[in-house]
Structures are given as structure tokens and as C-alpha cells.
Amino acid sequence: MSIKEDINMVKQELNSEEKFFEKAVITEKFVKKYKNLMIGSAVAVVLFAVGNIAYEANKQSNIEEANSAMLTLLENSKDTANSAKLKSLSPELYDVWLYSQAIANKDMATLKELKNSKTQLVGDLASYQLAQDSKDVVALSEYSSKQGAIYKDLALVQSAVILMNESKVDEARAKLVQIGEGSSMSKIAQALLHYGIK
């Protein structure tokens, strides 16, 4: 029995070695067949990683240069070289700087240009500032009717005050009623409705 067991054991070992070699041959064929594809994929992953790192480094460098140009402009607003540099590196930040300068200098022409800024916040603030400075009910109404207007309720209150000064009480009331209770301007609107409009 022992010889039979030994023979069976040797057969099993040979079968397992044979299966191992079969798998090794299959793997070798697979590797040979798809070697170029695997090497190409590995190279693509490495290139993607390197490209991503380079992109992030360039982006960070641009942010730092834009911030440096902005700091220089805050010290010297007449520096045209840094102004152009900021505009090319970060048009959004440039628009914010232009807006701050236009407000400080009461530059209505620049504010009119900034109304169409691609930086949504700057465009909205410039539109509001122009409407407010004009003290024009129509301009304030146009601003307050824009969707997403930041100072919508403030523009409505200002319109109502102008209309009250012109003795147009019903129109002023219509403006104030548009202000919701959740607004920070609701108490002012309620006070104007109660005390200001008779």
C-alpha cells in the first residue's frame, strides 16, 4: 500500500506542477501578447501624474504671483506693470481690485464697465452701486428685479424712500411690501410702512 500511496502522491505532485507550468505558460503568453499595452498604460499613468503635479505647481505659482501683484497695487495703485500682470494672471482678482478703486475714487465709468464683469459678485455690486448713486427709482427697481441680486431688499427700501420723498405713497408701499419677513431689511420696511407712509 505504501508504494501505491507513493505513486499517487507523485502523480498528484506532477499534476500540480503540470498545472503550475500551464498557468506560467498562459501568463507568459498573456504578458507577451499585451506587453506593449501594459507598458503604454504604465507610461500614461506616470505622464498623467507628472502632468497633474506640474499643473498644480503652475497654478500655485500663478496664485502667488497674482497675490504679490495685488499687494504691490494696494501700496501703489498707479503701478501699470503690476496692474497688467494681475489682469493676465487672475482676471477675477483684477476685477475686484478695479471695483475697490472705482468705489474709492467714485469712478462711475469704471463701475459701468464692471457691470458686465465675468466675476458675478463684482458685476452685481457694481450694478447696485450705480443704481444707488444715481438715486433713480427705475435703476434701483431694475437692480432689485434681477435674480440673485445681493442687495435686492436694500434697493427696494431705497426706492421706497425716494418715492416717499416724491409723495408717491402707493408706489412706495408696493416696494416695501415686496420685502419678506426673513430679510434683514424687514424691520426697516415695517417701520417705514408704519411710520413713514401715512
Backbone as CSV, one residue per row, in Angstrom:
resi,resn,N_x,N_y,N_z,CA_x,CA_y,CA_z,C_x,C_y,C_z
1,MET,0.801,-1.185,0.000,0.000,0.000,0.000,0.843,1.248,0.000
2,SER,1.924,1.115,0.560,2.773,2.265,0.663,3.317,2.673,-0.703
3,ILE,3.585,1.708,-1.575,4.065,2.040,-2.920,2.944,2.713,-3.702
4,LYS,1.696,2.189,-3.549,0.564,2.815,-4.233,0.370,4.255,-3.758
5,GLU,0.484,4.463,-2.480,0.330,5.807,-1.937,1.424,6.730,-2.455
6,ASP,2.646,6.171,-2.513,3.763,6.967,-3.038,3.533,7.325,-4.501
7,ILE,3.035,6.378,-5.272,2.774,6.618,-6.700,1.681,7.684,-6.849
8,ASN,0.626,7.563,-6.046,-0.458,8.551,-6.100,0.044,9.951,-5.704
9,MET,0.881,9.946,-4.681,1.426,11.216,-4.234,2.310,11.846,-5.313
10,VAL,3.111,11.037,-5.981,3.972,11.533,-7.062,3.109,12.024,-8.219
11,LYS,2.028,11.297,-8.524,1.120,11.716,-9.600,0.498,13.081,-9.267
12,GLN,0.071,13.219,-8.017,-0.542,14.489,-7.606,0.455,15.638,-7.693
13,GLU,1.682,15.380,-7.273,2.712,16.418,-7.370,2.990,16.780,-8.814
14,LEU,3.044,15.743,-9.676,3.277,16.002,-11.099,2.105,16.783,-11.695
15,ASN,0.891,16.416,-11.307,-0.288,17.144,-11.799,-0.259,18.605,-11.342
16,SER,0.087,18.806,-10.069,0.122,20.184,-9.581,1.250,20.976,-10.242
17,GLU,2.402,20.337,-10.458,3.499,21.026,-11.163,3.117,21.301,-12.605
18,GLU,2.421,20.334,-13.217,1.984,20.499,-14.596,1.011,21.676,-14.701
19,LYS,0.078,21.759,-13.743,-0.872,22.871,-13.730,-0.155,24.195,-13.504
20,PHE,0.847,24.160,-12.613,1.619,25.372,-12.361,2.317,25.840,-13.636
21,PHE,2.940,24.892,-14.334,3.641,25.254,-15.573,2.658,25.711,-16.655
22,GLU,1.470,25.093,-16.690,0.453,25.532,-17.649,0.072,26.992,-17.385
23,LYS,-0.150,27.284,-16.118,-0.513,28.663,-15.762,0.629,29.624,-16.070
24,ALA,1.863,29.179,-15.822,3.025,30.018,-16.126,3.107,30.284,-17.627
25,VAL,2.841,29.273,-18.439,2.884,29.435,-19.900,1.763,30.367,-20.348
26,ILE,0.581,30.183,-19.786,-0.549,31.049,-20.149,-0.245,32.499,-19.775
27,THR,0.308,32.687,-18.570,0.656,34.042,-18.117,1.723,34.641,-19.028
28,GLU,2.712,33.824,-19.396,3.778,34.316,-20.274,3.209,34.731,-21.625
29,LYS,2.285,33.933,-22.170,1.665,34.278,-23.455,0.875,35.584,-23.326
30,PHE,0.137,35.692,-22.198,-0.652,36.911,-21.964,0.255,38.136,-21.894
31,VAL,1.352,37.997,-21.143,2.292,39.117,-20.996,2.900,39.475,-22.341
32,LYS,3.304,38.480,-23.118,3.883,38.764,-24.436,2.865,39.440,-25.351
33,LYS,1.618,38.948,-25.280,0.586,39.482,-26.158,0.242,40.935,-25.813
34,TYR,0.167,41.242,-24.516,-0.264,42.571,-24.090,0.855,43.399,-23.469
35,LYS,2.100,43.040,-23.729,3.239,43.743,-23.140,3.230,45.230,-23.502
36,ASN,3.051,45.532,-24.770,3.077,46.935,-25.211,1.935,47.734,-24.582
37,LEU,0.766,47.101,-24.475,-0.376,47.775,-23.879,-0.118,48.058,-22.400
38,MET,0.439,47.084,-21.688,0.727,47.287,-20.260,1.794,48.355,-20.057
39,ILE,2.832,48.332,-20.888,3.882,49.347,-20.782,3.300,50.724,-21.118
40,GLY,2.478,50.795,-22.165,1.834,52.055,-22.538,0.940,52.585,-21.430
41,SER,0.193,51.697,-20.788,-0.683,52.113,-19.688,0.135,52.649,-18.520
42,ALA,1.213,51.966,-18.189,2.071,52.416,-17.083,2.681,53.782,-17.408
43,VAL,3.136,53.963,-18.637,3.715,55.245,-19.051,2.653,56.338,-19.012
44,ALA,1.423,56.011,-19.454,0.341,57.001,-19.444,0.014,57.433,-18.015
45,VAL,-0.015,56.483,-17.083,-0.302,56.818,-15.684,0.790,57.718,-15.125
46,VAL,2.047,57.392,-15.417,3.170,58.201,-14.930,3.105,59.607,-15.537
47,LEU,2.850,59.695,-16.853,2.768,61.005,-17.508,1.604,61.831,-16.959
48,PHE,0.473,61.167,-16.697,-0.663,61.867,-16.128,-0.311,62.420,-14.749
49,ALA,0.335,61.606,-13.929,0.715,62.044,-12.577,1.690,63.224,-12.653
50,VAL,2.693,63.120,-13.520,3.677,64.198,-13.670,2.999,65.464,-14.198
51,GLY,2.110,65.304,-15.177,1.391,66.454,-15.731,0.519,67.127,-14.684
52,ASN,-0.148,66.326,-13.873,-1.009,66.874,-12.827,-0.182,67.641,-11.790
53,ILE,0.955,67.087,-11.405,1.837,67.768,-10.448,2.341,69.086,-11.032
54,ALA,2.724,69.063,-12.310,3.214,70.285,-12.960,2.095,71.328,-13.062
55,TYR,0.891,70.886,-13.385,-0.246,71.806,-13.486,-0.519,72.463,-12.135
56,GLU,-0.558,71.666,-11.070,-0.820,72.208,-9.735,0.281,73.182,-9.301
57,ALA,1.542,72.833,-9.621,2.654,73.725,-9.273,2.532,75.052,-10.021
58,ASN,2.174,74.993,-11.299,2.000,76.205,-12.109,0.829,77.038,-11.581
59,LYS,-0.247,76.361,-11.227,-1.419,77.054,-10.688,-1.069,77.770,-9.378
60,GLN,-0.356,77.087,-8.502,0.048,77.687,-7.227,0.980,78.872,-7.464
61,SER,1.885,78.722,-8.426,2.813,79.804,-8.757,2.039,81.033,-9.258
62,ASN,1.034,80.806,-10.111,0.213,81.915,-10.616,-0.541,82.611,-9.486
63,ILE,-1.054,81.822,-8.544,-1.773,82.405,-7.405,-0.832,83.285,-6.588
64,GLU,0.365,82.784,-6.338,1.327,83.561,-5.550,1.745,84.833,-6.278
65,GLU,1.956,84.734,-7.605,2.325,85.926,-8.377,1.187,86.943,-8.401
66,ALA,-0.051,86.452,-8.538,-1.213,87.352,-8.554,-1.356,88.044,-7.201
67,ASN,-1.160,87.297,-6.126,-1.247,87.899,-4.791,-0.156,88.941,-4.586
68,SER,1.035,88.639,-5.084,2.145,89.585,-4.977,1.834,90.869,-5.758
69,ALA,1.294,90.703,-6.966,0.931,91.868,-7.781,-0.170,92.678,-7.095
70,MET,-1.123,91.988,-6.479,-2.214,92.674,-5.769,-1.673,93.471,-4.586
71,LEU,-0.765,92.883,-3.822,-0.179,93.591,-2.682,0.576,94.835,-3.140
72,THR,1.295,94.719,-4.251,2.019,95.861,-4.796,1.033,96.946,-5.239
73,LEU,-0.065,96.538,-5.851,-1.071,97.509,-6.297,-1.757,98.194,-5.117
74,LEU,-1.913,97.480,-4.026,-2.516,98.094,-2.840,-1.612,99.185,-2.274
75,GLU,-0.300,99.015,-2.433,0.652,100.024,-1.976,0.765,101.173,-2.974
76,ASN,0.720,100.821,-4.267,0.874,101.826,-5.319,-0.128,101.517,-6.424
77,SER,-1.271,102.169,-6.399,-2.341,101.871,-7.359,-2.025,102.342,-8.779
78,LYS,-0.992,103.145,-8.939,-0.622,103.660,-10.267,0.346,102.742,-11.013
79,ASP,0.737,101.633,-10.404,1.709,100.705,-10.992,1.060,99.927,-12.140
80,THR,1.259,100.417,-13.370,0.609,99.807,-14.528,1.169,98.431,-14.864
81,ALA,2.436,98.206,-14.574,3.038,96.898,-14.868,2.385,95.807,-14.023
82,ASN,2.228,96.069,-12.743,1.588,95.084,-11.875,0.097,94.972,-12.165
83,SER,-0.506,96.053,-12.613,-1.923,96.022,-12.990,-2.124,95.072,-14.169
84,ALA,-1.276,95.204,-15.183,-1.356,94.316,-16.351,-1.030,92.878,-15.967
85,LYS,-0.057,92.706,-15.085,0.324,91.365,-14.619,-0.844,90.707,-13.891
86,LEU,-1.506,91.447,-13.009,-2.650,90.924,-12.263,-3.793,90.572,-13.217
87,LYS,-4.014,91.427,-14.205,-5.092,91.176,-15.169,-4.847,89.891,-15.950
88,SER,-3.595,89.626,-16.307,-3.305,88.410,-17.072,-3.315,87.158,-16.194
89,LEU,-2.872,87.289,-14.950,-2.793,86.116,-14.069,-4.148,85.746,-13.462
90,SER,-4.916,86.757,-13.069,-6.200,86.491,-12.397,-7.197,87.598,-12.727
91,PRO,-7.934,87.431,-13.831,-8.898,88.466,-14.216,-9.958,88.733,-13.135
92,GLU,-10.326,87.691,-12.379,-11.328,87.872,-11.325,-10.797,88.789,-10.223
93,LEU,-9.576,88.523,-9.784,-8.965,89.347,-8.739,-8.734,90.770,-9.252
94,TYR,-8.397,90.890,-10.535,-8.216,92.209,-11.155,-9.522,92.996,-11.103
95,ASP,-10.646,92.315,-11.401,-11.945,92.996,-11.337,-12.264,93.454,-9.917
96,VAL,-11.914,92.638,-8.929,-12.136,93.028,-7.526,-11.308,94.270,-7.201
97,TRP,-10.056,94.266,-7.645,-9.195,95.445,-7.405,-9.756,96.676,-8.111
98,LEU,-10.174,96.511,-9.364,-10.758,97.641,-10.098,-11.996,98.174,-9.386
99,TYR,-12.834,97.268,-8.895,-14.037,97.679,-8.180,-13.678,98.490,-6.934
100,SER,-12.698,98.022,-6.179,-12.303,98.754,-4.964,-11.769,100.143,-5.310
101,GLN,-11.028,100.229,-6.408,-10.508,101.524,-6.839,-11.636,102.439,-7.328
102,ALA,-12.586,101.868,-8.050,-13.706,102.664,-8.562,-14.553,103.212,-7.414
103,ILE,-14.761,102.417,-6.375,-15.531,102.869,-5.212,-14.761,103.964,-4.477
104,ALA,-13.460,103.733,-4.272,-12.642,104.716,-3.544,-12.577,106.048,-4.290
105,ASN,-12.510,105.986,-5.617,-12.372,107.208,-6.419,-13.698,107.713,-6.989
106,LYS,-14.798,107.030,-6.663,-16.124,107.366,-7.196,-16.091,107.458,-8.723
107,ASP,-15.479,106.453,-9.333,-15.284,106.381,-10.784,-16.464,105.638,-11.421
108,MET,-17.449,106.389,-11.864,-18.667,105.797,-12.427,-18.413,105.101,-13.759
109,ALA,-17.464,105.602,-14.538,-17.173,104.978,-15.833,-16.649,103.549,-15.626
110,THR,-15.768,103.369,-14.655,-15.242,102.031,-14.370,-16.342,101.134,-13.827
111,LEU,-17.210,101.685,-12.981,-18.325,100.895,-12.459,-19.247,100.428,-13.582
112,LYS,-19.466,101.285,-14.570,-20.301,100.887,-15.713,-19.662,99.730,-16.472
113,GLU,-18.341,99.767,-16.616,-17.631,98.662,-17.277,-17.747,97.380,-16.449
114,LEU,-17.650,97.524,-15.134,-17.664,96.358,-14.249,-19.052,95.737,-14.106
115,LYS,-20.095,96.436,-14.537,-21.439,95.846,-14.502,-21.474,94.538,-15.280
116,ASN,-20.654,94.448,-16.324,-20.626,93.264,-17.183,-19.456,92.339,-16.855
117,SER,-18.933,92.441,-15.652,-17.792,91.621,-15.253,-18.169,90.139,-15.228
118,LYS,-17.208,89.301,-15.603,-17.422,87.855,-15.545,-17.427,87.367,-14.097
119,THR,-16.884,88.171,-13.199,-16.944,87.860,-11.776,-18.309,88.312,-11.299
120,GLN,-19.188,87.370,-11.048,-20.596,87.665,-10.773,-20.768,88.628,-9.610
121,LEU,-20.019,88.431,-8.545,-20.147,89.293,-7.372,-19.794,90.743,-7.711
122,VAL,-18.708,90.931,-8.450,-18.287,92.284,-8.822,-19.336,92.933,-9.725
123,GLY,-19.859,92.185,-10.683,-20.893,92.723,-11.572,-22.130,93.153,-10.803
124,ASP,-22.533,92.331,-9.831,-23.713,92.659,-9.028,-23.472,93.897,-8.169
125,LEU,-22.321,93.947,-7.508,-22.011,95.098,-6.652,-21.893,96.388,-7.460
126,ALA,-21.289,96.301,-8.644,-21.162,97.492,-9.496,-22.543,97.960,-9.956
127,SER,-23.416,97.029,-10.297,-24.778,97.397,-10.713,-25.515,98.099,-9.576
128,TYR,-25.389,97.556,-8.387,-26.053,98.167,-7.231,-25.502,99.566,-6.967
129,GLN,-24.185,99.687,-6.987,-23.562,100.970,-6.681,-24.002,102.041,-7.676
130,LEU,-24.069,101.679,-8.956,-24.529,102.641,-9.969,-25.976,103.039,-9.742
131,ALA,-26.824,102.055,-9.429,-28.242,102.354,-9.189,-28.401,103.229,-7.948
132,GLN,-27.640,102.937,-6.908,-27.728,103.703,-5.671,-27.254,105.135,-5.887
133,ASP,-26.109,105.284,-6.539,-25.554,106.625,-6.739,-26.420,107.485,-7.646
134,SER,-27.144,106.845,-8.552,-27.997,107.623,-9.455,-29.265,108.109,-8.754
135,LYS,-29.603,107.490,-7.621,-30.819,107.818,-6.871,-32.033,107.807,-7.798
136,ASP,-32.025,106.837,-8.693,-33.070,106.685,-9.694,-33.917,105.459,-9.334
137,VAL,-35.212,105.661,-9.157,-36.118,104.575,-8.777,-36.118,103.478,-9.840
138,VAL,-36.078,103.865,-11.098,-36.104,102.880,-12.188,-34.856,101.994,-12.128
139,ALA,-33.693,102.612,-11.947,-32.446,101.837,-11.879,-32.447,100.914,-10.664
140,LEU,-32.917,101.413,-9.516,-32.993,100.584,-8.314,-33.994,99.442,-8.497
141,SER,-35.102,99.713,-9.177,-36.103,98.671,-9.439,-35.552,97.607,-10.382
142,GLU,-34.837,98.056,-11.407,-34.219,97.094,-12.331,-33.234,96.207,-11.587
143,TYR,-32.440,96.819,-10.709,-31.483,96.038,-9.931,-32.202,95.035,-9.029
144,SER,-33.228,95.494,-8.317,-33.913,94.610,-7.361,-34.696,93.497,-8.054
145,SER,-35.018,93.675,-9.322,-35.761,92.641,-10.046,-34.835,91.569,-10.632
146,LYS,-33.523,91.821,-10.607,-32.574,90.823,-11.111,-32.555,89.621,-10.172
147,GLN,-32.523,88.449,-10.760,-32.464,87.239,-9.946,-31.091,87.132,-9.275
148,GLY,-31.088,86.874,-7.989,-29.844,86.707,-7.247,-29.174,88.009,-6.848
149,ALA,-29.880,89.126,-6.953,-29.301,90.417,-6.560,-28.985,90.396,-5.066
150,ILE,-27.770,90.761,-4.717,-27.318,90.690,-3.331,-28.038,91.708,-2.456
151,TYR,-28.160,92.922,-2.938,-28.778,93.999,-2.156,-30.200,94.293,-2.621
152,LYS,-30.924,93.266,-3.002,-32.281,93.433,-3.526,-33.170,94.204,-2.549
153,ASP,-33.227,93.749,-1.308,-34.122,94.380,-0.331,-33.674,95.798,0.013
154,LEU,-32.385,96.025,0.065,-31.881,97.375,0.328,-32.276,98.312,-0.818
155,ALA,-32.188,97.814,-2.045,-32.596,98.618,-3.199,-34.090,98.932,-3.139
156,LEU,-34.894,97.968,-2.670,-36.336,98.214,-2.528,-36.603,99.298,-1.479
157,VAL,-35.891,99.244,-0.357,-36.055,100.264,0.686,-35.640,101.632,0.147
158,GLN,-34.519,101.691,-0.551,-34.065,102.971,-1.101,-35.070,103.519,-2.116
159,SER,-35.631,102.627,-2.941,-36.663,103.057,-3.897,-37.863,103.632,-3.161
160,ALA,-38.267,102.944,-2.101,-39.431,103.405,-1.330,-39.175,104.772,-0.701
161,VAL,-37.979,104.977,-0.169,-37.653,106.268,0.449,-37.691,107.379,-0.602
162,ILE,-37.133,107.124,-1.766,-37.163,108.122,-2.844,-38.600,108.427,-3.234
163,LEU,-39.416,107.366,-3.359,-40.814,107.561,-3.732,-41.580,108.315,-2.652
164,MET,-41.261,108.052,-1.378,-41.908,108.792,-0.280,-41.561,110.276,-0.360
165,ASN,-40.315,110.572,-0.663,-39.890,111.972,-0.776,-40.585,112.668,-1.944
166,GLU,-41.008,111.886,-2.943,-41.727,112.436,-4.086,-43.242,112.376,-3.866
167,SER,-43.656,111.977,-2.658,-45.076,111.860,-2.273,-45.821,110.813,-3.094
168,LYS,-45.144,109.773,-3.503,-45.771,108.661,-4.234,-45.931,107.501,-3.250
169,VAL,-46.876,107.669,-2.342,-47.054,106.771,-1.208,-47.442,105.364,-1.642
170,ASP,-48.358,105.243,-2.586,-48.813,103.915,-3.009,-47.691,103.115,-3.656
171,GLU,-46.888,103.780,-4.481,-45.755,103.099,-5.115,-44.716,102.696,-4.071
172,ALA,-44.497,103.569,-3.082,-43.540,103.259,-2.014,-44.025,102.053,-1.218
173,ARG,-45.316,102.016,-0.903,-45.886,100.882,-0.172,-45.691,99.585,-0.973
174,ALA,-45.922,99.649,-2.288,-45.765,98.463,-3.144,-44.327,97.941,-3.104
175,LYS,-43.370,98.834,-3.022,-41.958,98.417,-2.934,-41.680,97.737,-1.591
176,LEU,-42.174,98.344,-0.509,-41.887,97.832,0.826,-42.566,96.486,1.097
177,VAL,-43.713,96.283,0.499,-44.443,95.033,0.703,-43.689,93.851,0.085
178,GLN,-42.854,94.109,-0.897,-42.088,93.045,-1.567,-41.006,92.445,-0.666
179,ILE,-40.663,93.116,0.414,-39.593,92.644,1.297,-40.158,91.583,2.239
180,GLY,-39.589,90.409,2.209,-40.067,89.288,3.018,-39.707,89.437,4.486
181,GLU,-40.403,88.688,5.326,-40.171,88.763,6.770,-38.808,88.199,7.167
182,GLY,-38.269,87.316,6.390,-36.961,86.721,6.698,-35.792,87.615,6.341
183,SER,-36.055,88.713,5.707,-34.997,89.623,5.270,-34.464,90.454,6.441
184,SER,-33.203,90.802,6.355,-32.621,91.678,7.374,-33.187,93.098,7.276
185,MET,-33.811,93.423,6.167,-34.404,94.752,5.968,-35.889,94.786,6.340
186,SER,-36.433,93.662,6.819,-37.877,93.613,7.077,-38.303,94.574,8.187
187,LYS,-37.504,94.735,9.231,-37.872,95.647,10.320,-37.882,97.095,9.842
188,ILE,-36.920,97.430,9.003,-36.887,98.793,8.442,-38.102,99.003,7.549
189,ALA,-38.421,97.995,6.738,-39.581,98.106,5.855,-40.860,98.253,6.675
190,GLN,-40.984,97.463,7.747,-42.176,97.560,8.607,-42.262,98.940,9.268
191,ALA,-41.134,99.443,9.723,-41.120,100.777,10.344,-41.527,101.839,9.329
192,LEU,-41.010,101.738,8.115,-41.385,102.710,7.085,-42.864,102.594,6.730
193,LEU,-43.370,101.372,6.674,-44.791,101.188,6.382,-45.654,101.774,7.503
194,HIS,-45.180,101.596,8.724,-45.985,102.049,9.857,-45.867,103.551,10.105
195,TYR,-44.639,104.040,10.094,-44.411,105.455,10.466,-44.200,106.383,9.272
196,GLY,-43.611,105.844,8.229,-43.205,106.719,7.129,-44.313,107.003,6.137
197,ILE,-45.199,106.012,5.924,-46.258,106.184,4.936,-47.560,106.431,5.666
198,LYS,-48.141,107.553,5.411,-49.383,107.914,6.118,-50.521,108.013,5.150
